[in-house]
Amino acid sequence: MTYSGLTPQSTSDRLRDSRTLADDVSWDVYITADDIGPNQPWPPGRLRDRDRRIERLTRLWRGDYSTELAAVKTNIVAPNLFAQYSTKMANLLTMTQPTTTGGGEDDRLPAVVYDALIDLTRYGGALLYHLDGDLTVPAPSRWYPTRTSDYLIRPTTSDTAQTSAADRVEVVHVAGGEAVRDVYAWSPGQIGSLIASGDEMGDAELAVVPREPSRGIWGAAKYVEIYPAAIEIARRLSRNSRTLDLFARPLPVFRSSEFDSRSRFAVPRSDSPAQAQAKILEGQLGMMVEETLHLPDDLIDVTYLQPDTSGISDSLAQVQSLLDVYRDVTGLPDLSGQTLSGEALKRLFVHFFAETSSLQQSLTAALSDLLDTQVTWEHVFDSDLVFSTDAGQS
């Protein structure tokens, strides 16, 4: 489930993008058939904000905080609370499996609903693509809708390419219950010459499942809610790590003249000040690793400086408070070592139960329409096989 958009940004591009996740980015932006063709720039500029938002949410899923932690040069400690939320939630909900009419199992559904749950939380919506009997969850970065149909556009690397860079772009048009594929030459930002056209792929239908609250054709990404606490936790932990590396141990302070130091550690006169300093520091470090320290006549004094790291405790207290905020926002239940019935879990974690039930209902409704059969999916808290409905049993 990696990002497969057409215009991934460089680090400098990200830093130039002044938008934050709190800024409104509309998904109700469309292309026309005239936008796709030989020698056409791609994607149209009107979709740039949407594509950047998809790319940024994908980076959060990967745990890439290079923009958010740009000021932290070393000791980056950034737990990926975004992916943890999505995967824990999807793992829990798929402990029960969706079934079709009559209680039958469909081998396609478990993987599809898992991937769809991930996309619903990280992007705010999921795509369900039913092509000639096959059911998949395309990345939103590939999806470009018109007012009446949908395009799935993906750069690929041909078998004859000289490098790993994409040199083809596959354009699949889903309309009227069918999918037709064209292939063009590709260079970043530009569709090239037509290579193959009119490949009829079979019966096809694409469904858009927004996460509530929906906003037009798309929905609200959960990562926007998680972002403030998760990023501040990463900042605090990273700065704490750097502070502890620098100040958690006593620092030796040498008092001697530069002339004596150069002489003691045999620094050549031709060395620059920077070279001399490096050799003196190396020599002083060699003195400190000895079990006892002998002070030569040219060394006036050696003392130890114990920096104050008491602020770390305050910082860790803030991290704990932020983790409480994160748990409250996500609603993820901690069931470690607990013996609870499904009914008790619904009462304890009512907000998580309500939110995830809504996700399941949206997915099963869309799947039922696509597959032309009733799809049902029992919530894990309602399952006798996972959690007993009898409060006296485990």
DODRENMAR-389379 format. One record per residue: x, y, z of N, C-alpha, C in turn. Coordinates in pm, whole numbers, plus 32768, in hexadecimal, padded with zeros to 4 digits. Example, Ala and Ser with C-alpha at 12.3 -4.5 7.8 and 13.67 -1.06 7.14 Angstrom:
DODRENMAR-389379
85277DC7830C84CE7E3E830C85287EB6830C 85057F1F82C485577F9682CA850A80038313 
This chain:
DODRENMAR-389379
80537F8980008000800080008058807E8000 80B580837FA2810D80F67F9A80D181627F44 810781DA7F5280D6824A7F0280FA82347E71 8098823F7E1780B182287D89807D829C7D37 808983137D6D805F83897D2380C083AE7CB5 809A84107C6680ED84367BF5814F84A57C14 813A84EE7C82819085607C9D81BE85617D2F 820684F87D5D823A84FF7DE6829A85747DF2 829385B87E6382DF86337E72836A86197EA9 83C8866D7E82844A866C7EC1844086B17F47 84A986A37F9984A886E2801D849787788011 84DA87B57FB084CE88467FA08441886D7F7A 83FD881B7F29837288377F04831988357F80 833087D37FD882DF87C8805082EF884480A7 836C887180B3838488E481098346896280CF 83398968804B82FD89DD800C826589DC8017 822B89658030819A895A803B816F899180C3 812D8A0480C2810B8A47813F808B8A10817E 804589B7813A7FC9898281717FE5892781E9 7F89892682477F8F88C882B77F1B886782A9 7F1E87FE82FA7EB2879C82F37E2C87D8831F 7E34884783687DB7888883937D7688D78322 7DC188F382B77D89893D82467D2888E681F7 7CC1892581C47C5D88DC81777C9288BE80EB 7C8B883F80C47CB08815803C7C3887CA8002 7BFE88017F9A7B8787C47F5E7BAD87537F00 7B6286E67F0A7B7286767EAC7B0E86807E39 7AB586E17E3F7A5386F27DD57A8F873F7D60 7AFA87077D2A7B4087427CB87B4886D67C4C 7B2886F87BD37B1786937B6B7B7486AE7AF5 7B8B86437AA87BD286507A297B6C864079B8 7B998656793E7B49863B78C77B9985DF786D 7B5685A1780F7B9B854877B17C0585937762 7BF38615774D7C54866377017CD88677774D 7CD7865F77D07D52866E781E7DB485FD7804 7D85858F77CA7DD8851877B67DF085057722 7E6D84FE76FC7E8E84EB76707F2285037658 7F5484E575DF7FE184F775C0800F858775D9 80848593761A80C68614763280778671768D 8024863676E37FD8868577428022868A77C8 802886FE780A806187037892800586B878F2 8043867679547FF4862879B2803386297A3C 7FE186327AA77F5086467AA77F2D86D97A97 7EB086F97A7A7E8887867A717EA287CE7AF4 7EC7884D7AEA7EEB889A7B607E7D88A47BC8 7DFF889A7B9B7D9188AA7BFB7D8A88357C5E 7DD087C57C417DD187537C9C7E4E874F7CF3 7EA287B57CEC7F2287B37D337F0E87AC7DCA 7EB087FC7E007E9B87FB7E917E6A87727EBF 7E1187357E737DE086B07E977E51864A7E98 7EA4864D7E2F7F1185EC7E257F7986027E93 7F93867F7EB47FF1869A7F227FBA86687FA7 7F3886787FBC7EFD864780387F0885AE8040 7EEE85697FD27EFC84D77FD07F8C84B07FEF 7FEB84F67FB2807884D47FC680A284ED8057 80708559809280968576811C805B8510817D 7FDE84EA81687FA2848381BD7FEB83FE81AD 801B83E2813580678367811F80EA836A816B 812C83DE816E81A983E981B8819183D3824E 812284048282810383EC830F80EE83578328 80AC831482CC8098828282D7811F823B82DC 817F826A828E8204822C828C825982558303 822E82B58351828082E683BF82EA83488392 82D78387831F833583EA82EB83098474831B 835184A9837D8331852C83B5839C85928390 83D68584831A844685DA82F4841E866C82EC 83A2868982CA8374871482CA835787438357 830F86F283A282E787198429835E87278488 83C586D48476843986D584CF84B5870A8489 84A08766842B8511879A83DD857B87DB8436 8552881484A785B188588500860087F68555 85D58778855A861C871485A9867E86CC854D 86FE86E8855D876286B584FF878E86278521 8792860685A287BE858185CC8761854D8637 877584CD865B8729848F86C78692849786B1 8665847B863785D5847D861D85958401865A 853C841786B784F183AB86F8845E83C686DA 8427837C867B83A0839B864A834E831C863F 830C82F386AB82B4827E86A182458298863C 822B823685E881C78249857E813C822D85B4 8103829185F7807F828186338010827E85CB 802D82AE85527FCA82AC84E77FB3821D84B6 801D81DB848C80108151845C7FE380F484CC 8010811085487FE580BD85B77F4E80C085C7 7F15813885BE7E84814285CC7E3D80F4855D 7E63810E84E07E1D80CF846F7E2780378474 7E9E8003848D7EB17F72848A7E717F2E8503 7E7B7F6D857A7E3A7F3185EF7DA37F2C85DD 7D6B7F9885A97CDB7F9C85927CB27F348529 7CFD7F2C84BB7CDA7ECC84517CED7E3D8482 7D587E2384CD7D6D7D9B85027CFC7D71855E 7CCE7DCF85B27C637DAE86117BE07D9385C7 7BBC7DEA85697B3C7DDA85257B387D5F84CC 7BA97D3784937BAA7CC3843A7BBD7C3F8484 7BB57C45850B7BAB7BC685557B287B808534 7AC57BCD85057A4D7B9284C97A527BAF8433 7A1D7B5583E37A277B5F835279A07B7F8313 799F7BD182AB79217BEA826378F47B6E8218 78737B60820C78397AEF81C377D27B23815F 77B17ACE80FE774F7AF2809976C97AAE80B7 76697AC0805E75E27A8C807375E579F88099 759A79D781017596794C812E76077927818A 7659798981B076C8796C820C7743793381C8 77477939814377BA790380FB7835795D8105 78AA792180FC7927796C81027958798B8076 79927A00806779CD7A2B7FE97A607A468004 7AB879F87FC67B487A017FE27B817A8B7FC6 7B3F7ADB7F737B737B5F7F517B5E7BC47FC1 7AF47BB080117AC77C1A806A7B257C3A80DF 7B637BD881237BB67BFD81967C267C608175 7C717C46810B7CDE7CA180E67CA87D2780B7 7C367D2580727BFD7DA1803D7BCE7DFB80AF 7B867DC581117B557E19817D7BC97E4B81D4 7C327DFB81E37CA77E2782317CE77EA181EE 7D047E94816C7D427F0481257CE67F7E8122 7C657F6781147C077FD681117C02801F8197 7C087FD682057C0B8015828A7C87806D829B 7CF8803D826A7D73808D82727D5F810F8226 7D2C810781AA7D1A818081597CB081DD8193 7C4781A781CB7BDE81FB82077C1782518277 7C72821982C67CA8826583377D1882C3830C 7D6E829882B27DDF82EF82907DBA83588227 7D61833881C97D3F839881607CB683D88171 7C5F839A81BD7BD883CE81C97B77838F8167 7BA2832881227B4C82E380C27B94826B8089 7B49821480477B84819F80077B3F81887F82 7B89814E7F237B54812B7EA07B4680947E98 7AD780657E657AC17FD77E4C7AB27FC47DB6 7B067F707D7D7B0C7F5F7CEB7AED7ECE7CCA 7A7D7EB97C857A527E337C5F7A677E237BC9 7ACD7DD67BA47AF27DC67B187AEE7D347AF1 7A8E7D107A9D7A867C8A7A657A8F7C1F7AD2 7A487C357B417A457BD47BAD7AAE7BE97C17 7B107C407BFD7B7A7C597C5F7B5A7CD87CAD 7B737CD57D2E7B527D457D867BD17D787DC9 7BEF7DF97DB77C687E347DEF7C487EBD7E2B 7CAE7EF57E707CA27F7A7EAE7D117FD17E73 7CF5801A7E057D5D806E7DC87D8480E27E23 7E00810F7E157E2D81847E607DE582017E2E 7DB782597E877D7482D47E5A7DCD832A7E01 7E50831C7E0E7EAC836A7DBA7E9F83487D27 7E6382D57D077E5182AD7C7B7DCC82DE7C42 7D73830B7C987CE783237C707CD283B47C47 7C9D83C47BCD7C7C84487B997BF084427B5C 7B8D84777BA47B03846D7B737ADF84DC7B11 7A8384BB7AB67A3D85217A6879B385307AA7 796085837A6B78D885937AA1788385157A8E 78A884C07A2E7853844D7A0D789B83C77A0E 791F83C77A22796983497A1C79E983577A71 7A3D82F07A6B7AB682EF7ABD7B2E82C17A6A 7BA282F97A8A7C2182CE7A4F7C7C829C7ABE 7CC1822E7AA37D2C81FD7AF97DAE820A7AA9 7E09825D7ADA7E8082807A8D7EFB825D7ADF 7F55820E7AA17FC781DB7AEC804381D57A94 80B182167ABE812F82087A75816D817F7A8F 81A981457A2981E780C17A36827080C279F3 82BD805C7A128341804979D483377FD67972 83557FEF78F583477F88788E83B97F227897 83A87EB27855840F7E497853848B7E737806 847F7EDB77B484F27F07776485337F85779C 85047FB4780F853C802E784A85CE80187872 8621807F786586AE8077788686C88095791A 866880D3795D867480EF79EC85F480C57A31 85F180D77AB6857980B47B02850E811F7AFC 852C81917ABE84CB81FE7AB5845781D77A59 83DF82057A7C836A81E77A2A8379822779A0 835C81DA79378361820E78AF82DE81F97863 827981C378A781F581B0786E818E81E278D1 8119820678A080AA822678F9802E81DC78C6 7FF1819079217F79814379017EFE81947927 7EA581A478C67E2B81F378DA7DB3819678C7 7D6D817C79357CF7812479307C7B817A7944 7C22817678E37BA581C278E97B3481647910 7AF3818179817A84813079B27A04817F7999 79B0814C793D79358192791978D3812E78DD 7852814278FB77EB80ED78C077FA805A78E1 7833803A795578427FAE797D78B57F66793C 790E7FAF78F779807F7178B579FF7FC078D3 7A727F7D78C07AF47FBD78D07B447FAD7850 7B7C801E78207BCE801E77A77C55805D77CA 7CC1801D779C7D47804977C17D93807E7748 7DD480F1775E7E33812976FF7EBB81317743 7F26812A76F47FAD8136772A7FF881A176DB 803781FD77258083826976E981138265771A 816B82A476CE81F182BF770281E483247773 8247832577CD823B837A784482C183B3786E 82BE84317890832B846F78DA82E984C47945 832984D779B982E6851C7A2782A585A079FD 822185A87A1581D7862179F481AA862B7964 81C185C2791481A185CD788581778546784E 80FF8540781280D584CA77C6811384D2773B 814D8464770E818F8462768C81388428761F 817683E775C0813083B1754C80DE83367573 8073831E7525801D82AB753C8064822C750E 806A81C7756580AE814A7545804880DC7526 7FDE80D375767F76806F755E7EF180AA758B 7E85808675457E0380C075687D94805A7556 7D268076759C7CAC802975887CAE7F9B75BE 7D037F7F76227D077EF9765C7C8F7EE776B8 7C2F7E96768D7BB77E7F76DD7BD67E1B774B 7BC97E4777C97BF27DF6783B7B817DA27875 7B047DC478577A937D7678887A327DCC78D6 79D27D8A7914796F7DD1796579B47E1279DC 798D7E8E79F879D27ED77A6479757F3C7AA5 798C7F507B2579427FB67B70799A7FE77BE1 799480677BFC79E380A57C66798680E87CC9 799980CB7D49794781087DB2799F815A7E0E 796E81CE7E3679B382267E95796E821A7F1B 79BC81F97F83798681EB800A79C482598061 797B82C5807F79B3832F80D379A7830B8167 7A07833B81B479FD832D824679AC83A4827A 794B838682CE78F883F0830679478444836A 793084C7837078CE85118320790285288293 78AE8508823078D6851A81A578CF85AD8180 792585CF8121792A865980EF792E86508058 78B88653801B78B386407F8A78CC85AF7F68 792785987F0B793E850F7EDC799F84C37F36 79DB85047F977A3E84C27FED7A1884D7807E 7A6E84AA80DB7A5084B581697AC384F081B7 7ABF84DF823B7B20851C82977B8784B682C2 7C0784D882B27C74847F82D97C8784828370 7C92840F83AD7CA98406843D7D32843F8463 7D92843884067E19846784247E1C84FC8445 7DBC854784107DB785D684307D9A85E984C5 7D48859284FE7D2A859B858D7DA1856D85E2 7DE9850A85B37E5984D285FF7ED3852C85FA 7EE08578858E7F5C85C0856D7F93861785DE 7F468671861D7F8386CC86807FCA868386F1 7F89861F872B7FC785D7879C803B8581876C 802B853C86FC809484E186CD8115852A86AA 810A859B8668818285E5864081C5862586B9 81788658871781B58693878F81FB862887E3 81C385B187E882078542882D828D852587EB 828F85208765830C8506871D837285758737 834585F2873A83A08662875583DD865687E1 8388863F884483B7863888CE841A85C588E0 83F7854F88AF844F84DB88BF84D584F08878 84D1852F8803854C854887B985A785AA8803 856C8615883785BC8677888185EF863D8904 859D85EB894685CC85A989C08644855089A3 863E8506893586AB84AD8911872C84FB88FB 8721856988B3879885BC889A87CE85F7891D 877486258973879F865E89F387E685F78A49 87B0857E8A4E87EF85158A9F887784ED8A67 888484E889E4890684CA89A8896F853289CE 894285B089D189A1861C89EC89BF862E8A80 895A861A8AD4896886478B5F894D85DE8BC9 893485618BA4891384FE8C0A898E84D08C58 8A0684EE8C2A8A8084C78C718ACE85448C96 8B20853A8CFD8B7385AD8D238BD285D38CB1 8BE686548C9E8C3F86868C368CC286B58C75 8D34867D8C4B8DB486AB8C808DD787368C4A 8E0E87898CA18E3988108C7B8ECF881A8C95 8F1E882A8C2B8FB088368C368FD688CA8C3A 902F88EC8C98906589748C9E90FA896E8C7F 911A899F8C0891A789A78BDE91AF8A0A8B6B 92288A3B8B5392398A988AE492398A4D8A61 921B8A9489F7921D8A55897292AB8A29894F 930F8A788977939A8A55895A93BE89D1899D 939889C48A1E93B789488A66936C88D28A2B 92F088E88A0392A1887B89C992DC884D8944 930288AC88F093428887887093C288398889 940E886888EA948D882689079476879A893F 9418878D899C9402870B89DC93D586A28979 937E86C8891C9347866688BE938A866B8836 940086A9882F945586A787B7940B86D5873B 93C9874787459382877F86D293E587D0867F 93F987AD85FF945787F885AB942E8889859C 949088E085909473896E85809426898A8500 94378934849C93F6894B841B935F892C841F 933088EB848892A288C9848F924D8946849F 91D88944845F917A89B2846F913D89AD84FB 90FC8A19852890BA8A1685AC905689A385BB 900C898685508FAA891985588FEF88928566 905B887E851A90A68801852490E587F285AE 9119886185E29158885D866690F1883A86D2 907B887886C89014885D872A8FEB87CB8729 8FDE879186B28FB7870486A8901F86AA86EA 909F86C686D591088672870F9110868487A7 90FA86FD87D690FB87158867908686CD88A9 901086D5886D8F9B869088A48FAF85F988A5 8FEE85C5883E900A85368838906B850E88A7 90D1856288BF912F8545892A90EF854D89B3 909A85AF89C8905785BC8A498FFA85468A62 8FB7851889F88F6084A38A078FB384298A2E 9029841D89F6908183AE8A1B90A883B28AAE 90BA842A8AE490D884368B72906284098BC8 8FE9842A8B9B8F73840F8BEE8F50837B8BF6 8F7A832A8B958F57829C8B988FB0824C8BF7 9019828A8C2C906E82458C8D9024823C8D13 904481D28D5F900381C18DE1902D822D8E44 90A7825D8E3990D682CB8E8D9107833A8E31 910683B48E63912C84288E1291A5846B8E51 921184728E04928C84B68E32928E85428DF7 929D85A78E4D92A286308E1F9333865A8E0A 935C866A8D8D93E586988D7493F5872A8D9D 947287588DA1948E87E08DCE944D884A8D77 943D882C8CF5940588928C9C936C88938C9C 932E883C8CEC929B88398CF5927288738D7B 922C88E58D78920B892C8DF391A388E28E46 913788B48E0590CB887A8E53906E882A8DF7 902C87C68E308FC1877D8DEC8F4C87748E4D 8ED987A58E218E5F879B8E728DF2875A8E1F 8D8787368E628D1586F88E1D8C9C87538E28 8C5887638DB88BDE87B28DB38B6887538DA5 8B0C87598E028A9587048DFC8A1D87588DD0 89F987518D50898987A38D1F8906877C8D63 88A987D88D62882687C38D9E87C6878D8D35 879787128D46873986D58CE686B086C28D25 8691870E8D8D861086FD8DD0859B871F8D75 85B487728D0F854887938CB28515871C8C64 856786B08C5A853C86378C1484BE85FD8C54 84BA86028CD9844485CB8D1F83C686168CF8 83D0869B8CEF835C86EA8CC6833386C88C37 839986B48BE3837D86938B578339860C8B4B 836885A98B99832B85258B95829E85278BCD 8286857D8C2E81FE858B8C6281A185C18BF6 81D5861E8BA4818486528B36816985E48ACF 81D085928AB281BD85238A54814F84C68A85 814E84A88B0780E684508B3E805C848F8B2E 805385128B447FD385578B317FA785528AA0 800885618A457FE7855B89B67FBD84CF898D 7FFA846989C87FCF83E089AA7F4083CA89D8 7F1B84068A487E8F83FD8A757E32843F8A10 7E5E84B189D87E0F84F389707E02849888F5 7E72845B88CD7E718400885A7E10838D8871 7E14835288E77DBA82E189057D29830E8904 7D11838889347C8883BB89357C5683D488A7 7CAD840A88527C87842887C77C6E83A88778 7CC5834587897CB782CA873A7C4E826D8775 7C40826F87FA7BE08215883A7C098184883B 7C87816688137CB280DA880D7CA980988896 7C64802888A07C597FE589217CD87F9A8944 7D017FA089C27D707F5189F47D347ED88A3B 7D3C7E6589FA7CFC7DED8A2F7D607D8C8A6C 7DDC7DBB8A817E457D638AB37E1F7D2B8B3D 7E197CA78B457E017C658BC57D757C728BFB 7D187CAA8BAD7C907CBE8BDF7C357C4D8BB1 7BD67C2A8C057B6E7BC98BE37AE97C128BE7 7AB97C388B717A407C898B6979E47C4F8AFE 79647C5E8B1579037C378AAF78FA7CA28A44 78BF7C7C89D378AC7CDD896878547D508994 77ED7D3389E477937D9D8A1377DD7DFF8A6E 78347DCB8AC278837E238B1978E27E798AC7 791D7E3F8A5F79797E8A8A0A79307EFC89C3 78B77EE28996786B7F4A8952784D7FBF89AE 78377FA28A2C781C800D8A8B789C80598AB0 790A800D8AC27989804E8AE679C280A18A75 79B2806E89FA79EF80B08986798380D58921 791F811B895378AA8139890078CE818F8888 792B81EE8896794F82458826799881F687BA 79F3819D87E27A388147878179D480EB873D 797880B387897914805A875178BD80A386EB 7892811D870C783D816986B17889818E8632 790681BC8640795381E885CC79728173856F 799D810385A879C1809185547946804D8519 78D680508560785A801A85267833806984AA 784680EE84AE78288142843A7880811D83C4 7902810483DD795C80DC8372792E80598334 790C7FF8838778E27F77835578617F818303 78027FD0833277857FE082EA779B80208261 77F38083825B781080C381DA785080618179 78AF801181AB78F27FB0815578947F428126 78437F0C818277EB7E9F815977817ECE80F7 77517F4A810676EF7F7E80A6772C7F8A801B 77A67FBE801377E87FCD7F9178097F457F54 78377EE77FA578577E617F7377D97E197F42 776C7E2C7F8876EF7DED7F5E76C47E1E7ED4 76D37EA07EBD76AF7ED87E3A770E7EA47DCE 778F7EA17DEA77F07E767D8577DF7DE37D61 77CC7D8F7DC677C57CFE7DAF77387CCD7D92 76D87D287D9B764C7D057D82761F7C917DDA 76487C947E5876207C327EBC762A7C737F45 75DC7C447FA275DF7C808027765E7C588072 76AB7CBB809D77237CA380ED77077CCD817C 77207C7481D977117C95826777977C8282AC 77AB7CD08316782C7CCD835C78127CEE83EF 78197C89844177FD7C9984CF786E7CE68514 784A7D47856678B07D8F85B278F07D2F8616 79727D40862B79BC7CE4868179837CE1870E 794D7D50873F79157D5387C678917D0787CE 78537CEA875B77D67CA0875877EB7C0B8740 78687BE2872E78847B59870778907AFD8780 78407A918782784C7A2D87EC78D079E087E0 790779DA87677982798E875279FC79D88788 79F37A5C87927A647AAB87C17A4E7ADC884F 79DE7B20886579BB7B5188EB79317B1C890F 79287ADE898178A77AA689AC78447B1689C8 77C67AFD89A6775C7B5E89C8772E7B4B8A59 77607AE28A9977417AC98B2677AD7B098B7B 77887B6B8BCB77EA7BB48C1C78347B5B8C7C 78017AE58C9778447A8C8CF578A97A318CB3 78B77A398C2F791779E58BE8797F7A3C8BA6 79EF79FC8B807A5A7A468B3C7A417A428AA8 
